[in-house]
């Protein structure tokens, strides 16, 4: 049995300074007949050289290594010979700076090293690594790229702040598993003159939100805020919320846009939360609403995206070829609730070009399977 890459096995390069861990990860990957380990490197220098020489389909990369650490090696790989990279490290925990750095610098995913100290069994951890390697290999090298930090000064921030006006677009983004790397590259790629309102709803635990917001605020030209304790919505801002909260947009008696939210728990609520957010976006912004569904599992967002289209707004999904987990965008495509299909690395250009886009009402087609150029 072979995997999906042109009928051939997935060729993996394992990078870890620990001989024992390198052997363990090699054994894990080799246990799947769809994967072939073509080499092992013990530091970043060897990794960069072997990537160029062996041209693997996927690299598993440790963070802490001698001579050249994993983050530095990741940047070199993304610039010199882009390939899908999965960070495998004890440092890449949920909400850690190492995790955010890895995803922003071009890694497709992060996973903890297999350990008996974890709550999951070693078998479950091994299966998780195999699944992520196979997902990364399916994306291919056109998705792997290093996003450089935009040049900015703190003084730039907030120059476009103020209440939304008649030209302000309201952009809602639903992000599930496998989509966090795309979001961590999208928001820092927005220029300081981004004039719209962006609300990102993530399918993650509550404790992930504040560290993510703090990280994005430090590397983005636009202000990034958690929806918690936010008063009125301001243009030129990005807001981040968790799908465990029933976060929606509404207008108060004076016409100002604000967040309304009520706590909720359980996985069952996540799908409904995304639809509720998109629907409120349609009611609040009408033709100026933009809905985007990115990588993630499940079928969330179809009803909300349909509401945006009925209001004259625009519904987009991340192109399946750039998704670690294409379930969410695929379900939207199957329902026909889509106006554009956009590769994740073109989303920032698309959003910056919304000022020049034609009015959505009466001009929506449904180019399923076509990828936007990013020109709006």
C-alpha positions in Angstrom: 0.0 0.0 0.0 1.3 3.5 -0.9 0.3 7.0 0.0 -1.1 9.9 -2.0 2.1 11.4 -3.4 2.1 10.3 -7.1 1.7 6.7 -6.0 5.0 6.8 -4.0 5.8 6.5 -0.3 6.3 9.7 1.7 10.0 10.4 2.1 10.7 11.7 5.6 13.9 13.3 7.1 14.2 13.0 10.9 16.2 15.7 12.7 17.0 15.3 16.4 20.3 15.7 18.3 19.3 12.7 20.6 20.3 9.5 18.9 17.7 7.6 21.0 14.9 10.0 20.1 15.9 10.0 16.4 15.8 6.2 16.4 12.4 6.2 18.2 10.8 8.7 15.7 12.3 6.8 12.8 10.8 3.5 14.1 7.4 5.3 14.5 7.4 6.6 11.0 8.7 3.4 9.5 6.0 1.4 11.1 3.6 3.0 8.6 4.1 1.4 5.2 3.2 4.6 3.5 6.3 6.4 5.0 10.0 5.9 4.3 12.6 7.5 6.4 15.4 8.6 4.0 17.8 10.1 6.5 18.5 11.3 10.0 20.3 14.5 10.9 21.6 15.4 14.4 21.6 19.2 14.1 20.4 22.2 12.0 23.5 22.3 9.8 23.0 18.7 8.8 19.3 19.2 8.4 19.7 22.1 5.9 22.3 20.2 3.9 20.3 17.0 3.8 17.1 18.8 2.8 18.8 20.2 -0.2 20.5 16.9 -1.1 17.6 14.4 -0.4 14.6 16.6 -1.2 12.3 14.9 1.3 8.5 15.2 1.3 8.4 16.0 5.0 10.9 16.9 7.7 10.4 16.3 11.5 12.5 18.9 13.2 13.6 19.2 16.9 14.0 22.7 18.4 16.9 22.5 20.8 20.1 21.2 19.0 23.8 22.1 19.0 25.5 24.2 16.4 22.2 25.3 14.7 18.9 25.1 16.6 15.7 24.0 15.0 14.1 27.5 14.6 17.2 28.8 12.7 17.3 25.7 10.6 13.5 26.1 9.8 14.1 29.6 8.5 17.0 28.4 6.3 14.9 25.5 4.9 11.9 27.8 4.1 14.2 30.2 2.3 16.6 27.9 0.5 14.6 24.7 -0.1 11.0 24.9 1.2 9.5 21.6 2.2 6.7 20.7 4.7 8.1 20.7 8.3 6.6 19.3 11.5 8.3 20.5 14.7 8.7 17.6 17.1 9.9 18.9 20.4 9.2 19.0 24.2 9.2 22.8 23.9 6.3 23.1 21.4 3.5 22.9 23.9 0.1 24.6 23.4 0.4 28.3 23.9 4.2 28.4 24.1 6.3 31.0 22.3 8.3 28.2 20.6 5.0 26.9 19.1 4.0 30.3 17.8 7.5 31.0 16.4 7.6 27.6 14.6 4.2 28.2 13.0 4.9 31.7 12.0 8.3 30.8 10.5 6.8 28.2 8.2 6.3 25.0 10.1 2.9 23.4 9.2 2.3 21.8 12.6 3.9 21.1 16.0 3.7 17.9 18.1 5.3 16.9 21.4 8.0 14.3 21.4 6.6 10.8 22.4 7.0 10.4 26.1 5.6 8.1 28.8 4.9 11.2 30.9 2.1 12.2 28.6 -1.5 11.3 29.4 -1.9 9.6 26.1 -0.3 6.2 25.5 2.8 5.9 23.4 0.8 4.2 20.7 -1.6 7.1 20.5 1.3 9.6 20.4 2.9 7.6 17.6 -0.3 7.5 15.6 -0.7 11.3 16.0 2.8 11.9 14.6 2.1 9.6 11.7 -1.2 11.3 10.9 0.5 14.8 11.0 3.3 13.7 8.7 0.9 12.3 6.2 -1.2 15.5 6.3 1.8 17.7 5.8 3.0 15.6 2.9 -0.3 16.0 1.2 0.1 19.8 1.1 3.4 19.9 -0.7 6.1 22.5 -1.0 4.0 25.3 -2.5 2.5 25.8 0.9 5.8 25.7 2.8 7.3 29.2 3.0 8.9 31.5 5.4 7.0 34.7 6.2 9.3 37.6 7.1 8.3 39.9 9.9 6.9 43.1 8.4 8.9 46.3 9.0 7.0 48.5 11.4 7.3 50.8 14.4 5.0 50.9 17.4 3.9 54.4 16.4 2.2 53.0 13.4 -0.3 51.0 15.5 -3.7 52.5 15.8 -3.4 55.1 13.1 -6.6 53.9 11.4 -8.4 53.2 14.7 -11.9 54.5 15.3 -15.5 53.5 14.9 -16.3 51.5 11.7 -17.6 53.7 8.9 -19.5 53.0 5.7 -16.4 51.6 4.0 -15.4 49.3 6.8 -15.5 45.6 6.0 -16.2 43.1 8.7 -14.1 39.9 8.2 -14.9 36.8 10.2 -12.4 33.9 10.1 -13.1 30.4 11.4 -9.9 28.4 12.3 -9.8 24.8 13.3 -7.0 22.2 13.7 -4.2 22.7 11.2 -5.2 26.3 10.5 -3.2 28.0 13.3 0.0 28.2 11.2 -2.0 30.0 8.5 -3.5 32.5 10.9 -0.1 33.1 12.5 1.2 34.1 9.1 -1.9 36.0 8.0 -2.3 38.5 10.8 1.4 39.6 10.9 1.3 40.0 7.1 -1.4 42.7 7.3 0.0 46.2 6.8 -0.5 48.9 9.4 -3.0 50.6 7.1 -5.5 47.7 7.3 -8.8 49.6 7.6 -11.3 46.9 8.4 -12.4 44.7 11.3 -11.1 41.2 11.6 -12.6 38.6 14.0 -10.9 35.2 14.2 -12.7 32.4 16.0 -10.5 29.5 16.9 -11.4 25.9 17.9 -9.0 25.8 20.8 -9.2 25.8 24.6 -9.7 29.1 26.4 -6.1 29.1 27.8 -4.7 29.3 24.3 -6.2 32.7 23.5 -4.4 35.1 25.7 -0.9 33.8 24.9 -1.7 33.9 21.2 -3.0 37.4 21.3 0.0 38.6 23.2 2.3 36.9 20.7 0.5 38.4 17.6 0.4 41.8 19.2 4.2 41.7 19.4 4.8 40.8 15.8 1.9 42.5 13.9 1.5 45.9 12.5 -2.2 46.0 13.4 -3.5 46.0 17.0 -4.6 42.5 18.1 -7.0 42.1 21.0 -8.9 39.3 22.7 -12.7 39.9 22.6 -12.8 39.6 26.4 -13.4 43.0 28.0 -13.6 44.8 24.6 -16.0 47.6 24.4 -17.0 48.9 21.0 -15.3 47.4 17.9 -12.8 49.6 16.2 -11.7 49.5 12.6 -8.1 48.6 11.8 -8.1 46.0 14.6 -7.9 42.2 14.8 -9.9 40.4 17.5 -9.5 36.8 18.6 -12.0 34.6 20.4 -12.5 31.0 21.3 -15.3 28.8 19.8 -16.2 27.7 23.3 -17.7 31.2 23.8 -20.8 32.3 22.0 -19.2 35.4 20.6 -21.3 37.4 18.1 -21.4 41.0 16.8 -24.3 43.3 17.4 -25.2 47.0 17.4 -26.2 48.9 20.5 -28.8 51.6 20.7 -26.4 54.2 19.3 -25.5 52.1 16.4 -22.0 51.2 17.7 -20.8 47.7 16.9 -19.9 45.6 20.0 -19.3 41.9 21.0 -21.9 39.9 22.7 -20.8 36.6 24.3 -22.0 34.0 26.7 -19.9 31.1 28.1 -20.5 27.7 26.7 -18.7 24.4 27.0 -18.4 21.1 25.2 -17.4 20.2 21.7 -21.0 20.2 20.5 -21.1 24.0 20.8 -18.2 24.7 18.6 -20.0 24.2 15.3 -22.9 26.3 16.4 -20.6 29.1 17.6 -19.0 29.5 14.2 -22.3 29.7 12.5 -23.6 32.2 15.1 -20.6 34.4 14.6 -20.9 34.4 10.8 -24.7 35.0 11.0 -24.2 38.0 13.3 -21.6 39.3 10.9 -24.2 39.1 8.1 -26.8 41.0 10.2 -24.4 43.6 11.4 -22.4 44.3 8.2 -24.6 43.1 5.3 -22.8 43.6 2.0 -19.6 44.5 3.9 -19.4 41.1 5.6 -16.6 38.7 4.6 -16.6 35.1 5.9 -13.5 32.9 5.7 -13.3 29.2 6.7 -9.8 27.8 7.1 -8.4 24.4 7.9 -10.2 22.4 10.5 -12.2 19.3 11.2 -16.0 19.0 11.2 -18.6 20.8 9.2 -18.8 24.1 11.0 -19.7 27.4 9.2 -22.0 26.4 6.3 -25.2 28.0 7.6 -23.3 31.2 8.7 -21.6 31.4 5.3 -24.9 31.1 3.5 -26.3 33.9 5.7 -23.3 36.1 4.6 -24.0 35.4 1.0 -27.8 36.1 1.4 -26.8 39.5 2.9 -24.7 40.3 -0.2 -21.4 39.6 1.5 -18.5 37.4 0.3 -17.8 33.8 1.5 -14.3 32.4 1.1 -12.6 29.1 2.0 -9.0 28.3 2.2 -7.9 26.2 -0.8 -7.9 22.5 0.1 -4.4 22.1 -1.3 -3.1 24.4 1.5 -5.1 22.8 4.4 -3.6 20.5 7.0 -7.2 19.4 7.6 -9.6 20.2 4.8 -12.8 18.9 6.3 -14.3 22.3 7.2 -13.7 24.1 3.9 -14.6 21.0 1.9 -18.0 20.8 3.7 -18.6 24.5 2.7 -17.7 23.8 -0.9 -20.0 20.7 -1.1 -22.9 22.9 0.0 -22.0 25.5 -2.6 -21.8 28.3 -0.1 -18.6 29.8 -1.5 -17.7 32.8 -3.7 -13.9 32.4 -3.7 -11.3 29.8 -2.9 -8.0 31.4 -1.8 -4.7 29.9 -0.9 -3.7 30.8 2.7 -0.6 32.6 1.7 -2.7 35.0 -0.5 -5.2 35.9 2.1 -3.3 38.9 3.5 -3.1 40.4 0.0 -6.7 39.7 -0.6 -7.8 41.4 2.7 -5.6 44.4 2.1 -7.2 44.7 -1.4 -10.8 44.8 -0.1 -10.9 48.6 -0.5 -10.5 48.1 -4.2 -12.8 45.1 -4.6 -16.1 45.6 -6.3 -19.3 45.5 -4.3 -20.2 41.9 -3.6 -24.0 42.3 -4.1 -25.1 41.1 -7.6 -21.5 40.1 -8.5 -21.1 36.8 -6.7 -20.4 33.8 -8.9 -19.2 30.6 -7.4 -15.8 29.7 -8.8 -15.5 26.4 -6.9 -12.1 24.9 -7.5 -10.5 28.2 -8.7 -7.9 30.0 -6.6 -8.0 33.7 -6.1 -4.9 35.7 -7.2 -5.0 37.9 -4.2 -5.8 41.0 -6.1 -9.3 41.3 -4.6 
